[in-house]
Each structure stands twice: as structure tokens, then as C-alpha cells.
Amino acid sequence: GSARAALRLRGGSGVTGGSLGRGGGSPAIDGEFDYIIVGGGAAGCVLANRLSADPAHRVLLIEAGGDASRDKRAQVPWAFTKLLRSEYDWDFHVEAEAAVNQQEVYLCRGKALGGSSVTNVMLYHRGSPADYDAWEEAGARGWGAKDVLPYYLRVEDYGDGASQYHAVGGHVSVQEVPYQNQLSATFLRAMGQLGFRPNGDFNDWSSPQEGYGRYKVTQRAGRRCTAADGYLAAARERANLVVVTGAQATRLALDSAYDGAGRLQVSGVEFARGDEREPCSVRLARGGEAVLCAGAVQTPHLLLLSGIGPAEHLREVGVAVRADLPGVGSGLQDHPAVVVSYESKKAVAATDDALLSGYASLVNPLAMLRWLLFGRGPLACAACDHGGFVRSSPDLDQPDVQIRFVPARASSASGMNTLIDLGRRARFLPGFSTQVVACRPRSEGRVRLRSADPFAKPIIEGIHLGAAEDVASLRHGIRLGRQVCAAAAFDEYRGEEVFPGAAVQSDEQIDEYIRSSVHSANALTSSCRMGDPSDPAAVLDSHLRVRGVGGLRVADASAMPRIIGGQTQAPTYMLAERAADILLHARLQAHEPATESVSQRLEVAAGAP
């Protein structure tokens, strides 16, 4: 029980910088590929699996990061905080601006096979049917709730068994965290005392999303289940799949000649490999396609570097314009979040269970043993797996506020700074918090090039609190968070309010706190969105094809017309599953004169927009 006996969670092998594929050896990246997938995150892993299932398809997956699958920080849910600002994080930030009181807002983006499924808090939310019907109304034909549900079912290996809204046998294990802190159970009682409805399954579309309960997470037996674990591992031995890590895409190769449809044509991808940034290139086979799965920051970044985007901006940074697409990089959305935190009169927080004397660097040996032997206990949680969804006004059709209860005291007004502290050597005192998220925000920002240098981090701006409605949602959430923590259920635990602090009471004071402490809930979407052909801001059609460029699609969160009301890991999996069907259907139509029965089967499977 002494500090000397404490176990320390350390990093594993680190970024490989090498290459994997063909059984884990050195992959052959010579020749041509039918599919080149740029980005090995959640979407890229799905597509690598599905597109390589046919041995006739030669598939290349390019990932800038390394392989974190053997790194304990990526296996132990509690240890995810040690991945923040590590070699597995792109470590982006939003530019300082007036809406956020001139602070730079940190953005964690996963840089590894599995992408942000390696670094996130594993929450599995689909949003509501209305979210997807709104996509369809925005021009993403064939992406309504009834169309996407089959793909959600395809993703899941649901711990509670199959039902109308859930399935078993999929590549992603979805379960409840095998640990419940007593403060989290108290939160559920407090929500009940305030008259909110219990919600046993936020992904059951037969009932409203509103209510409180336990969130489902992407875990298997208390271990994180990443996209690399669930999808890529099952395909890694295929001879027709090549996976290259430590390879950052720098530009799309575009033919100067035009294809038969009068569009610019992608012929391959250029990338820099390893620490020395060795320039490399790969080519598409005739009829092949490049699929961008680099995420809502890097997918538009790569398009802009390739001369595909708003012509005026490209000229400003010295990039030759190849296709003037004004919407590239615009419409970027995120979930803004703030924190309400209290002292606890009893040392029963998750940090008290998991750590020795609250020191972040000293993991309790008993907690570690419990996780190693049984996959249970505080190390199986990422802290915010209890919560709920509420409407700030009865006039709203859907919840605009998500509450994520954290059985730990915040060390900073910024929730992300608290997580960074938890991954370092800070000491945590007993307490509990509610993180308040504006889950259906109105604000939209953008991604722009800082320069024509592909290794310069892009400019990310305007995504938080530009819309007054988002500030109002968070203001309501702070007042609600205080109500919850003031409920009788918390009487035996509640100490002083730490954040925002008892002196912060008026709307003006709360708004100032929001603008000074807002942080990202890490759900970036919609920077290359699908839309109607008549929408000048849309980058993609409903088949995920980039307008005016042949052989190029986008199949990640940047394609979403709007952010959904919940964490975006699950919809990214869904979108990629459907993208795989769309790609395979298109290939069958182009290369094989399909029989009527085969064509009908694929149309049903893909929803054939």
C-alpha cells in the first residue's frame, strides 16, 4: 500500500514509424492499388476491412501515426489521459478569438491506427432519428434514419444482446463500463429527485433521447476496443491489404488530363514517410479510387494542399488552384463544453479509488490487479460514463444539452486541462463534477492552410460559441449542473463549489465563465459536408464523391452535413460502413455487368442513394 509499491502506467513501444501489412512484415507498396485509403482512424479501419474482403481488390491504408495496439495507455481506459499531447495526438488548437476570450482551445486528435478511437472516452451515441432526417433534408439523400440504422447494427457487438435497435457479432464491442463509483450512482438518484426520466438506452430510437442513465462505451471486458482492434486486426493478414504507418499524406496526385466525365482525376497519393519525411508516392489502378478518412481537420487540409478548395484562399497561400470548391474546410463543428465542480466531504471519488493519495502518477496496485485479473474496477472507466440529455427550453424539439457526470474533482475550469493533469503528476483532491456539453451546437468554423507547407499545422477557427444559442445552452447546463449537485442525494458528499465558484451567479458572470473556460468535447465534423447539388457550400454528393474530381471520395466525420446530438465515434463507424457498400456497389456497376438480383441486393444493402 505504500507509494513505493504503486504501479505506474507508462507508455509502450511508441510510434513505430515503420510499416505493417502482408502478415506484419515489410509491405510491398510498389505497383497500383484499387483503393488508397488516407487515414487509419475509425473510418479508415472500417474501409480497410470491408474493401479488402474481396481478394481481387488491392487496398493500401496510409496512416501518419503509429500502432498503439500494444501500448497499455491505449488498452487501460483510465490511462487515456496519458495519451493527450503524446506521440499519438496531433495536438491541434483553435485560434484565439473574442468568442472564447482570446484563449487557444486545445483539440485532441488521435494519431495512430484507430485514430481518435484510441484517445477518446469511448462513449457510444448515435444521436436521434431526427438528426439523420435533417441530414437528408440538407441534401444527403439516402442518409435518413431508416437508411443508417442497418449500418449501426452492422457495427455492433452489443453486450446486452440483439434487438430491434441493436445487434451482436459486429466488429465493435459496445458494453456498459464494469465499474460504478458511488458518486455516479448518487448522480442518478439526484436526477430522479429532480424529476427527470430514466433512460436505460440512449440509442433506442423507439423512445426520446431525453433523460438520464448510464452511457454505453466501446469496450470489451473492461479494455478499450479501438477501430484497429475491432476492424483492422481482423484483416491484417490479408495479402491484398497493405498498411503503412508513419506516413503523412502531403498531396493528391491529379492528372492534368480530364476523364471522360470532364472532371479532374485523382491518379495517386503523395506522402512523406518516417522521421526523415522521405517523399513517396503511390498510384491508383485504372478505375481505382482514393478515399479520404483523415478526419474533419486533415481531410480538408489535404484537399486544400492539393489545390481543391476556395480559389481565393488557395491563391493567398500560394497553392495552385485545381478545383474551386468554396465549401472545403467550411462548416466545421464541435461540441463545446464547460465544467461545474464541487469538493467532496468523503474520499470516495474515482481518483480516490484508482490512485494512491490522489497522485495521478501513482496507480493503486489493488485497482491495477482488479483490472488485470477481471477487467473491472476504476481503471476500466474513463470517468464520464453516466449522464443525460435535456432541453434548455420546452420549445426545442430535441435536447441541446448533454450532462456528463464525472466522479472526480476538476483541477482546472477547463475540463481538458484537468484530463492533462490526470495524465501527469498532479494530485487530485476528493470531489465530483458535471461536464456540460452543447450537444447540438449552431456555431460553425473552418479549416484553412497556414501555408503551403504540408507539415505546418492548419488554422482552425470559429468553431466555439460564435452562435448565441450555444452560450445559452451552456448557461442552462451550468444552472442545471448546480441543481443536480444541490439535490438531497448529494448532501452527505457536497462540499464547496470549486468551479465556476459560488460568486458566479448572474447571466453575465456565467457567460464570462463559459467564454473563459470553454473546451472541446472532441467531436469534430462537417468540414467537407454532403449536400444537394444546388448547395454551393456542399463538397460531396450523397455518394460521398468530391464535386468535380474523379476517383475521389470522403468517408469520415467531415462528410456529415451537421454534427449529431451525441459523441461522433458511432456515426463515424456507421458512415464508413455505408461508404464501403457505396464503393463496392459502384465498382460492381463499373466493372461487372451485374445481374438484376445482384444489383438489387447491393442497392438494398447500400441504400443506393
Stockholm file with secondary structure:
# STOCKHOLM 1.0

chainA/1-609         GSARAALRLRGGSGVTGGSLGRGGGSPAIDGEFDYIIVGGGAAGCVLANRLSADPAHRVLLIEAGGDASRDKRAQVPWAFTKLLRSEYDWDFHVEAEAAVNQQEVYLCRGKALGGSSVTNVMLYHRGSPADYDAWEEAGARGWGAKDVLPYYLRVEDYGDGASQYHAVGGHVSVQEVPYQNQLSATFLRAMGQLGFRPNGDFNDWSSPQEGYGRYKVTQRAGRRCTAADGYLAAARERANLVVVTGAQATRLALDSAYDGAGRLQVSGVEFARGDEREPCSVRLARGGEAVLCAGAVQTPHLLLLSGIGPAEHLREVGVAVRADLPGVGSGLQDHPAVVVSYESKKAVAATDDALLSGYASLVNPLAMLRWLLFGRGPLACAACDHGGFVRSSPDLDQPDVQIRFVPARASSASGMNTLIDLGRRARFLPGFSTQVVACRPRSEGRVRLRSADPFAKPIIEGIHLGAAEDVASLRHGIRLGRQVCAAAAFDEYRGEEVFPGAAVQSDEQIDEYIRSSVHSANALTSSCRMGDPSDPAAVLDSHLRVRGVGGLRVADASAMPRIIGGQTQAPTYMLAERAADILLHARLQAHEPATESVSQRLEVAAGAP
#=GR chainA/1-609 SS CCGGGCBCCCCCSCCCCSEEETTTSCCCCCSEEEEEEECCSHHHHHHHHHHTSSTTSCEEEECSSBCCTTCHHHHSGGGGGGGTTSTTBCCEEECCCGGGTTCCEEECCBCBTTGGGTTSCCBCCCCCHHHHHHHHHTTCTTCSHHHHHHHHHHHEEETTCCBTTBCSSSSEEEEECSCCCHHHHHHHHHHHHTTCCBCSCTTCTTSCSCEEEECEESEETTEECCHIIIIITTTTTCTTEEEECSEEEEEEEEEEEECTTSCEEEEEEEEEETTTTEEEEEEEEEEEEEEECSHHHHHHHHHHHTTEECHHHHHHTTCCCSEECTTTTEEEBCCEEEEEEEEESSSCSHHHHHEETTEEEEECHHHHHHHHHHSCSGGGCCSCCEEEEECSSTTCSSCCEEEEEESSCCSSSSHHHHHHHHTTTCBCCSEEEEEEEESSCCCCEEEECSSSCTTSCCEEESCSSCSHHHHHHHHHHHHHHHHHHHSGGGTTTEEEEEETTTTCCSHHHHHHHHHHHCEECSCCBCTTCBCCTTCTTCCBCTTCBBTTEETEEECSGGGCSSCCSSCSHHHHHHHHHHHHHHHHHHHHHHHSCCCHHHHHHHHHHHCCC
#=GC SS_cons         CCGGGCBCCCCCSCCCCSEEETTTSCCCCCSEEEEEEECCSHHHHHHHHHHTSSTTSCEEEECSSBCCTTCHHHHSGGGGGGGTTSTTBCCEEECCCGGGTTCCEEECCBCBTTGGGTTSCCBCCCCCHHHHHHHHHTTCTTCSHHHHHHHHHHHEEETTCCBTTBCSSSSEEEEECSCCCHHHHHHHHHHHHTTCCBCSCTTCTTSCSCEEEECEESEETTEECCHIIIIITTTTTCTTEEEECSEEEEEEEEEEEECTTSCEEEEEEEEEETTTTEEEEEEEEEEEEEEECSHHHHHHHHHHHTTEECHHHHHHTTCCCSEECTTTTEEEBCCEEEEEEEEESSSCSHHHHHEETTEEEEECHHHHHHHHHHSCSGGGCCSCCEEEEECSSTTCSSCCEEEEEESSCCSSSSHHHHHHHHTTTCBCCSEEEEEEEESSCCCCEEEECSSSCTTSCCEEESCSSCSHHHHHHHHHHHHHHHHHHHSGGGTTTEEEEEETTTTCCSHHHHHHHHHHHCEECSCCBCTTCBCCTTCTTCCBCTTCBBTTEETEEECSGGGCSSCCSSCSHHHHHHHHHHHHHHHHHHHHHHHSCCCHHHHHHHHHHHCCC
//
